[in-house]
Amino acid sequence: MQKEQSSTLLKGAWIAACSALFGGALLQPVYAQSTAPADPETLQELEALIETRRELAEQMNEFDRRIEALEERLGTPATVAAKPEAVTVTGGRPVDDAPDKWGPFEPGKGFVLARNEHGEVGMSLFTYVRYLNQFGLEDSYTDTFGRTFDIDKRNDMQFAKVNLSFKGWLFDPKFRYLVYTWTSNTSQGDPAQVVVAGNLGYQFNEAFNLYAGIGALPSTRSTNYSFPNWLKNDHRTIADEYFRGSYTTGIWANGKIAPGLHYRAMLGNNLSQLGVNAPQLDDEFNTFSGALWWMPTTGEYGPGNGLGDYEWHDELATLFGIHYTTSREDAQGQPGTEGFENSQIRLSDGTRIFSEDPFLTGGNIRKADYQMIAVNAGAKYRGWHLEAEAYFRTVDNFQTTGPIPISKIEDHGFQVQGSYMIKPRALQAYASYSKIFGDNGEPWDFSTGVNWWPFDRKDMHLNLQFLYLDKSPVGYSSVPFIVGGDGWVVSTDAIVSF
């Protein structure tokens, strides 16, 4: 008798556990009929119902994915109303509240972990595995001052970056937050290999939103929140890398001035603060960067105003922009040479102007004024995409110790990038070219590659790229190019981004 009672309790516990896990709506009628052990036929029927419910849930997930994909192609936000309300039964959980549905996926937000009247938490991820082969580069390079440097060529595979973001609103839908952990695993041991950062903001209205924290200076297209919607994965052309600003702490505003016309303006600590601690900064809060862009034909340019026409615009989409950045830079407040997202002011042969005795004259630059203007124009139509950006930079007003042979650095450059969706939402080919014109050399680069989305959605893709460098003046461990690089580089990436 005791054995039968134990068996009854075990079976009752099993049915109760199934009811809690798979939904009381299906299991409650079976369990309510009797507390006696279920016979094999009843258990078989129960398992069949559970399997049917699982298959229906998978079908609903597939419908959701297809809806999200179509909305993304149309450039519209995720439609909450398109999903039916959960159906409840007496004493049971919502039928639609299956364990794999508690955190809905929404484009632009990732997985929504929590949402109620007090706020919202969305979690998103950007990460990739990269194989990099730099054996096609020359073994060394010589700068314009006759110094020769060995090139440490790489042939390795890296779990290169992890960017885990949590974002949403708190207490008031207009009060926004973003916090993230950002790692560069190729920079192990270097300053700022791991960054924990973010920002807070308040969205007053369509024309004015105010934020404070760590953000990208809107100095070029690539630093004006287009990441990671690029053709290349997580790196730029060498001209863009050479001229641009980077991430810093500051305060900024953005908004829409008129239909299709937007702005963003930021006041920050310096050109690049990642890897720079507060005591290294000077006492002058004088870094400013602003961007103004216009989308006259469609009023949009795809997610993040990114590159490439993955969305397949049936109407010609156009974008025109201008960026201006100025900063009083201090030698003490510069990031490390290998710190990821570092933005060093360099000569066009790669010489860092704040390095020790850069001109071999015994003089050093302690402070300098940086000014840069970038203008861009682009278009997208039925899978085609083409755009160009030009850069004009001046560095002067030097504060020095000892003699230096110059009073001003003036250089300029450009980049051109184009792509075509060979197969919509699946296969893209692209090419890019950039060149820098300076007194210490005229380096350039060319790349061509393909992006493949195997799951018919933008959240995961593979990249293969061939990159040719001609005396690159920029580079560090988290990008495929290196200072002085001359020759071919091959890389393959597997990217997850949602």
N, C-alpha and C positions, 0 to 999 in steps of 0.2 A: 504493500500500500504506500509506504514512504517513497519507494522507487517511482511508482506511478505519479505521485504528487510532484516529485522533483522533475519528472519528464514533462508533466503538464506545465509547471512553472517555466521551464526552459523554453518550451514551444510558445507559451504565452509571451515571454520576454522577446523571443525572436520576432513574433508577429507585431508586437508593440514597437520594436526597433524599426522594422520595415515601414510601419505606419508613419513613424516620425520622420524617417529618411525620405520616403517616396511619396508622401502625401496622404493625409487622413481621408481624403475624399474617396480614394479607391479601397482602402483597407478597412475603414471603419465598419461598413456593413458586414463584412466577414467576421470581424472580431466581436461585433455587438451581438451576434446571434447566439454565441455561447462562449464560455470560457474553457470549454473542453478542447482537447487537442484536435487540430484540424486533420482531416483525412488526406491521403496523398492526392486525390483528385482536386480537393480544394486548394491545396498548396500549388498544384500544377496550374490551376486556373489563375491563382494569384500571381505566379511568376509570369504567365502569359500576359496578364494585364499590365504588369510592371514593364515588361519588354515593349508592349505596344505604346505605353506612355513615353518611354525613352525614345522610341522611334519618332513619335509625334513631336517631342521636344527638339530633336535633331532637325526635323523638317522646319519647325518655327525658326530655329537658329539660321538655317539656310535662307529662309525668306528674309530675315532681318539683314543678313549679309548682302543679299541682292538689292534690297531697298537702300541700304547705306551706300552701296557701290553706285547705284543710279543717281542718288542725291549728290554724291561727290562729283560725278561726271557733270551734273547740271550746275554744280557750284552752289547748291542750296544747303542750309543747315539740316541736321538730322531731324526727322519728323517724329516727334514723340507721339502725336495723335494717330500716326499710322499704325501703331502697335495697339492691339485690343487690350481693354482693361482686364485685369485678372479676374477670373471666375472663382467664387468661393462657394464652399458647401458648409453646412452646419457642422461645427466642431472640427473643421479641417482648415489647413493653410490654403492660400490662393493656389489654384491649379497651375498658374503660370510662374509660381515662385519656386521653380525647381532649383536644386543646388547650383547648377551651372548657369543660372540666370540672375543670381542675386546682384551681380555687379554688371550692369549693362554696358556695352561698348558703344561709345559715341565718337564719331570723327571729330578731331580737334581737342577732345577731352581725354581720350583713352578709355580706361575702365573706370566707371563712376562707382567708387567704393562706398560712398554714403551721400544721401541727399534727403534733407527734410526742411522744415521751416527755419532751422537755425543755420543752415549752410550746405555746402557741397564740397566733396573731396574727389577729384579725378586723378588718376595715376597714369602716367605715360612713360614710355621707355624708348631710348635711342641707344643702340649698341651694334657692334659689328666685329666680325673676325676678318683679319686682313693677312694675306700673303704678299710679301713685298720682295722684289728682286731688283737690286741696284747694280748688278755685276756689269751692266752695259755702260757704266760711267767710267770716266778717266780716273786714274789713281790719285791725282793731285791737281791743284790749280794754283796759279800765281796771280796775285792782285796787281793793281796798277802801280804799286809802290815797290814791286819786286819781291814781296814776301811770298814764299811757297808754303802751302798747307797740304797735308795728307788728307785724303777723303776716306772716312771709315764707312766703307760700303756694307750694305746689309743684305742678307738673304735669310729671312725668318718669317715665322707666322706668329701673330699676336692677337689676343683678345683685346682689341685696341682701345676701346672706349666704352664706358657705361654712363649714361645720363638718365637718372631716375628722377622724375619730376612729380610733384604733388601740387595741384592747383585747383582753384575754385573761388568760392565766396564765403563770407562769414558774417552772420547777423543781418546783413543788408546785401542784397544782390549786387549793389554798386560797389561794395567794399571787397576788393579782389586781393588774392595772394598767390604767390608762386614761390615754392621752395624746391631746391633740387640738390642732388649729389652728383658731381661730375668728375669722372676719373679719366686719366690718360695713362693707360697701363704701359705704354711704350716709354713713359717718362718716370718709371719707378726710381725713387730716390731723389728726384729733382724737386725743387720748390713747386708748390701748387699742383703736385701730381693728383691730389684729391682736393676738390673744392666743394664746400657746402655753402650754398648761397641762395639768393632769391630776392624778391622785392614785394612791396605792398603798394596798393593803389586804390584810388577812388574814381569811378567813372561818373562824372557829373552829368554829362550829356553827350550827344553824338559828336559835338565839336570840341569838347575839352575833357581829357582824362589825365589825371596826375598820378605819378608813380615815384617811389624812392627805393633805392637798394642797388643791387648790382645789375647792370644791363650793358648791352652793346651800344657803343657810339654809332650813330647812323651815318658813318663816314663814306660808305660805298653801298652798292646793292646788297652785297653779301653780309654786311653787318646791320642791315635794316630789317631784321626779323624774317628773312627769306629762308634761313636754315631750318630744317635740313632738306628743303625742296630745291636741290641743286642737281646738275647733270653729273658732276664729279661727286664722289662720296667723301664728305667731311674734309675737303681741301679745295683751295682756290687756284686760279692761274697765278704765276709768279708776279705778274704786274699788280693784280689785286692785293696779293700778300705784301708786296713791297710798299704800296702807298697807303693802305688802309689804317684806321685806328682799331681798337679792340674793346675788351670789356673793362669797365671801371665802375666804381661806386659813385652814385650821383642822384640827381633828381631830373625827371623828364616829363614832358607832356606830349600827347598826340591827339588826333581827332580828324574829323572830316569837315573841310571848309565849305565845300560845295559837292554836288554829285560827281564822283570820280576824282575829286581833288583832295589829297590827304597831306598831313604834315606830321613830323616828329622832331622835337628839339630837346637836347640834353645838356646839362651842366654837370661836369664830373671832376674827379680828382686828377686824373692824368690820362694818357693815351691807352695804357694797359696796366691794370692793377693786379691781375692774377699773379701771385708769387711775390708781391711787394707788400711788406707790412707797413702799418701806419707811421712808425717813426721814420721810415725811409722817404715819405712824402714831404714835399716842401710845404710852407704855410700859405701858399697861393692857390685859391680855388678858381682856376682860370682856364679850364678845358671846356670848350663848347663845340657841339656838333649838331647840325640840323639837316633835315631832308624834307623836300617837297616833291610829291609825285602826282602825276595826272594820268588817268585811264579814260580817255575821251570816248572810245567807241562802245565798250560794254560796261564800263564802270567797275570792272574787276579784272583780275589777272591770274586767277587760280589761287589755291591755298598758299598763304604766305607770300603772294606775288612771286612765286618761285619760278625757276627756269624749267623749260620743257613743257610740251602740251600733252601731258598724260590725260588731262580732262577732255581733250578732243573738242576744241571750240568750233562750233558750226558757224559762228559769226566772228569776224576778225577782232581779236582783242589786242589792244595796244597799251603801252606804258612809256611815259617820259618822266625822267627824274633829274633832280639836281641836289647835290650834297655839298656842304661846306663844313670844314673842321679846322679849329685853331687851338693851339695849346702851347703853354710855356713849359718846356720839358726840362727836367733836372737829371743829371747823371746818376744821382743817388737813387732816384725813383724808377729805375729801369728793371724790367723783369729779367729772369735768367735766360741765357742763350738757348737752353733746351726746354724751358718752360712752355707747356702747350698754350696755344693762343697768345704767344708773346708777339708784341709788335715793337720792333726795334727800328729806330731811325738809322738808315744805312746809306752809304754811297752805292752807286750802281754796280760796283765790283764786289759788293757784300761787306765792305768795311763798316763797322759800327762806329758812328761818330762819337759816342761816349766811351769807346774803348781806350785803353792806355796808349798814348802817343799815336793816334790814328794816322797821322801824315808823316811820321818819322822826322819830325822837326823839333821834338822835345816839348811840344805844347799839347794841352788837353782842353777839351770843351767841357765846361761844367753846366752851362745852361744854354738853351736855344729855343727860338720860336719856330713852331711848325704850323704851316697853313696849307690846306689842300682842298681843291675843288674837284668833284667828280660829276660827270654828266652821263646819262644813259638813255637809251631808247630801245624798245623791243616790240615784237609782235608775235602772236600765236594764231594759227588757223589750221583746223582739221589735221592735227598731229604735227604740223610744222612749227618750228620755233627758231627765231633768229633775234639776237640782240647784241649791242655793243656798248662799251663804257670807256670813257676817256678820263685821264687823270692829269692834274696840273698841281705840282707841289713846290713850295718854297720853304727853305729852312735858313734862318738868318738870326741877326741880333745875338751873336754868340757872346757868352761870358766865358773867358778862357784863363788858363794859367800857362804862361809861356807862349811862344809864337806859333801861329798856324798860318798856312799859306792862302786861306780863302776867307771871304767875308760873307758869302752867300752860296747856297746850293739851290739850283733850279733844275728840275727835271720833270719829264712828263712821260706818259705812256698810254696804252690802250689794251683792251681785250675784246675779242669777238667770240661768241659761242652760238652754236646752232645744233638743232636736233630734229629727229623725225621719228614718229611712232610707226615702226614697220608693221607691227600688229597692235591694234588698239588695246590698251590696258595690259599688254604683255611684253612687248619687245621694242626697245628704243635704241637707236644709234645716234651718237653725238660726236662733235669735234669742237676744239677750241684752240685759239691762238692768242698770245699776248706778247707785247714788246715794251721795253723800257728804254727811254732815251736820256742818257746822262753824261756828264763830263768824264766819268770813270768807266765807261763801257755802255754797250747797247745790247743787253741780254734779251733772250726771248725763249718762249716754250711753245710746244705744240702737243696736243693730246687727242686721241681718238679712242672711243670705247663703246660698249654696249651695256644697257641695263635690261635685266629680265625679271619680270614679276611672275613667278610660277603659280601663284594662288589667285590670280585674277583680282587682286586688290593691292593697294599701295603700301600696305604696312610691312611687307617683307619683299626684298629684291636682292638680286645678285648683280655684281658689277665686274667687268673685265676691262682694263685700261692699259694702253700703251702711251707712254709719256716721253717726249724728247725735250731735253734741257740744253740750252746753250749758255753756259756760265751763269747759272742761277745765283742771284745775289741774296736769296733768302732760303730758309730751310731750318728744320728742327725735327726732333724724333717722332712727333705725332703726325707728320705729313710725309708723303712719298718723295719729296725733293729735298736736297741738301745744299748748303751754301757751297758755291763753286762747282756744283754738279754739271757735267758736260757729257751728254750721251743719253742712252735709253734706260728707262725704268718701266718695269712691268708690275702690275698689282691686280689682285683679285680680292673682292670683298663680298661677304655675306652679311646683309644689313637687316635689322629689325627696327622699325620706327613707327610708333603709334602714339 
